[in-house]
Amino acid sequence: MTTTATDAGAPGGYSRALGLHICDRTAAGAAPRSLRQSPLNVRQSDLRAWLDGDPEFAALFGLACAAGVAPQRYSLSRAAEFCRRVADGAMVSEACGQAGMPSLATVQWWTQRRPEFAAMLAAALDAQSRRLADEVTAIADAASPETLQISRMRIAARQWLAARLARQTPEVPGRTAPAETDGWPAGLVVEAAEF
């Protein structure tokens, strides 16, 4: 059975299920005006009213529109390859710019609509944070009185990046986010001593 705007059951024909269906079609590349000719039969005036009346729908629709500019079909193998690149050290935006990889808007859309992708991306960002911690250890171990200032700067840059990664990690149901301590995941303390 196909849901249409007129039988969706909410005032003005809107329902959350209909909103998600509209967003999925839009993220796949359908133009908003094509919704009128589709089985959904959504008028532009209704769509505007729903966008004005439901902030959650408006946010999802905006993200879907951005993803739909260069739509890329979701596949587990593409998602896994993307997350492998992130785990290997590529920034999310850098991985998005590589051939065959989804756009940043598509990654955000997949994170919202695909729980398995959100979990894979969270694990990849966690792996990247751990890699940064290993780099900090190596930098600190290699520091000498002559390289102390540059070592401090490199460590500070990695601390900043680790804190940024922690904020970017998508929330995954059933997974608790690690607490932060001065920009680092809990349990990791970095101090630079004077030589």
N, C-alpha and C positions, 0 to 999 in steps of 0.2 A: 504494500500500500504506500502510495506517495503522499507525503504531507504537503499541503498547500497553505498559503497564508490565510486563506479564508476558513480552513478547518483546524487551525493550530490550537484553538481553544483559549487563547488569552485575549485581553482587550486589544483591539486593533489587529488581531490575528497573530500576534507574536507569541512564541514560546522559546524557551532556552534551546530545545532540540532543533527548532527551525533556525534559530540564530547560529548554532554550531554548523548546521548543514550549509547555510549561506556562506559562512566563513570558510568551510572546507572547499566549496566550489570556487570561491574567490581566490583562495590560496593556490588552487590548481590552475588558475589563469583565466577563469570566467570573468567577463566584465560585469559590473553591477547591473548595467542595463539589460543584460541577457537574462536576468532573473525573471523579467516580465514574460518572456517567451518560453521559459522553462516550465516544467510541471509545477514549480513552486508558485508561479503567478504572483510575484511580488512587485507591487508598484513602487516607483521611486519615492513617492510621497510617504508611503508606509515605511520604507527603508530609512528615510531621513527622520521620521518620527521615532522609530525604534532606536536609532543612533543617539538622538537627543534624550530619549527617556531611559536608556539603560547604559550606564557607564561601562559595565563589564563587556557588553556586546560591542560598544563603540571601540574599546581598547582592542578586543580580539579582531574586529573587522579591520581596524587600521593595520594591525600586524598581518592579517591575511592579505590585504591589498598590497602591502610591501612585498610579501612572499610571492604573490601572484604576478609581479612584474616580470620575473624570470623564473617561472615555476619549474620545480624539479620534483619528480615523482619520488616518494619515499620508498626506500628499499633498505632492508636490514644490512645488506652487504655495503651499500654506500654509507649508511650511518656508522657502521663499524669501522670502515676505512677512515672516515672523517675523525672519529674519536681516537683512532690509532695515531693519526697525525698530531692531534692535540696532546695525547699522552707522551708522544716522542719529543714534545717541546715547542710545536708551532702554536702561536697565539691563535685564538678562535678566528679573529678577523683575517689573519694570515692564511690559515687553512681554507677559509671561505674564498680567498682569491686564487686558489690553485685550481688547475684544470679538472673538470669533472666533479668538483665539490659544490655543495649548495651555497647560496648566498647567505649573508648574515641574517637577513629577514627570514629566510627559509629555516635556518637553524633555530631561530627564536620560535617560529611557528611549530616546528617539530617538537621542540621542548615543551610547548604548551599542550600539544595534542597527542604526543606519543610518549607515554610513561617509560617505555623501555629505552627510548632515545635519551630522555632526561636522566635516567639512571646511568646509561653508558657515558654521557657527557660529564656527569658528576664524578664518575670514577676516573675519567681521563684528566679532568682538572685536578683531582686529588693526586694522581700520579705525577702531574706536572709540578705540583707544589712539593711533593717529595723529592723530585729531581732538583728543584731549587735548593732545598735543604741540604742535599748532598753537595751541590756546588758551593754553598756557603762553607761547609766543612772543609772542602778542598781549598778554597780561597784562604780561609783562616789558617789552615795547616801550612800553606805555602808562604804566608806573610813573613816579612822580615822587617827590620827597622827601616830599610830603604823603601819598602813597598807598602808600609802601613797605611798611608793616606789613600792610596788607590784601592787597597784591599777594603778599607772602610766604605769607600764609595761603592764598590761592587757589591758588598754585603747589603748596604742600605738600598741599593737598586733592587736587589732580589727580595728584600723584605717588603718593599713597596709592591712589587709584582705579586708576591705570595698573598698579601692582603687583598689585592685587587682580584686575584683568582678566587679567593674565599668568598668574596661578595658576588662573583659571577656564577658560582656553582648553583645549578638549579636545585630547587627543593624537590626531594623525592619522597613520596609517602613511605613511612616506616624507616627512613634513614635520618639519623640525627646529625645535624650540622656540627662540626667541631667548633669548640669555643676558641676565641682568639685571644692572644696575649701580645699586645703591642704589635699587631700586624702579622704575627706568626700563629700557626695552629697551636692549640694547647699542648704543653709538654715540650715544646721546642724553645729553648732560650739561647740567644746569641749575644755574647758580650765580646767587645774588642778590648784587649788589655794593652796598656802602654809597654813598650819595650825599653 
